[in-house]
Amino acid sequence: MSDGKKPGDETMKVPPGLVAKKPTTSTSTPAVKGVPIDAPPTDSFVGRMKLPSSSHPQLNEVPTGPQKIITGETAPEVSQGKWRDRVFTPRAVLSNDEILKGLEASLRVVLKDANHVRVAFEELRRGWLPTIRQALEQAGGDGLDAWISSLLKPTGRSGMDPLFPSLVADFARLRAAKELAAFEEEAHKVIATVQRVLSFEKPRKLSFKVLEKDLEGRLEVDELFLISVSDDGELTRRLKEIGSTMESLRDQIRQLPGKQPSGMFNNFVRLKVELKVLDAELRRRSPAP
């Protein structure tokens, strides 16, 4: 049974012959530079965010749009749930207008060269994913949690926030379009869905509770969304790819002497979690009789 300590929390033992110094006692809390003495304690797993500097640039995952400085301990769209395991780095956030313009621009680029609906769908989905991720994070709510719960738990639950399930349904209609004209019409409906949800006042922060608890925080928002809008053939091919990669990693780990390499092992665990989600989604779509 775990003693509740995180790795690295073990007490350092004093070598023989040396006497450990007794801790000094004080009735006042020592001041930390730049932090008020009466400031409430912070999450030791996250800590306070350092001020941006040339050696600590802000992370910007989307290349378009102006850089914005985000303050606070974590990204503003991330809820502070009980099961949060990762440190979420604040990144540049697109405005609602920039998100909508980005979706429209990607659609124009795809339609300019597309000659088949299937090719157009794959190209548009690939181009939209970073922007859709921003939309999902800023719209917030429990849609992602509800989708994961529906896969992993028999009872599941319905989400209170509409964007994630609405986008999954919109993408299904987008894929089913037979002609490019119908495809374009459905694509504009996706953009309208994003615009409608982003216009809500005071959206709830995006919940990662189920993602952190049941999937150990191993997968990202856009990876999960991609699974939800992939067809059965794509999911099956990805299952086979993961199986082959995991076998290769397992063999490499076994051949290495001594301690297991953390990077290789972490990659193996991440693939195992993705395999779990892929298998659960395929089972949900084709339940056993």
Secondary structure, DSSP 8 states (H G I E B T S, - for coil): ---S--TT-------TT---------SS---BTTB-TT-----TTT------BTTB--B--SSSS------SSS-TTB---TT--S----B----HHHHHHHHHHHHHHHHHH--SHHHHHHHHHHHHHHHHHHHHHHH-SSHHHHHHHHHHSSS----S--HHHHHHHHHHHHHH--SHHHHHHHHHHHHHHHHHHHTSSS---B--HHHHHHHTT-S-HHHHHHHHTS-HHHHHHHHHHHHHHHHHHHHHHHHS-SS--HHHHHHHHHHHHHHHHHHHHHHHHS---
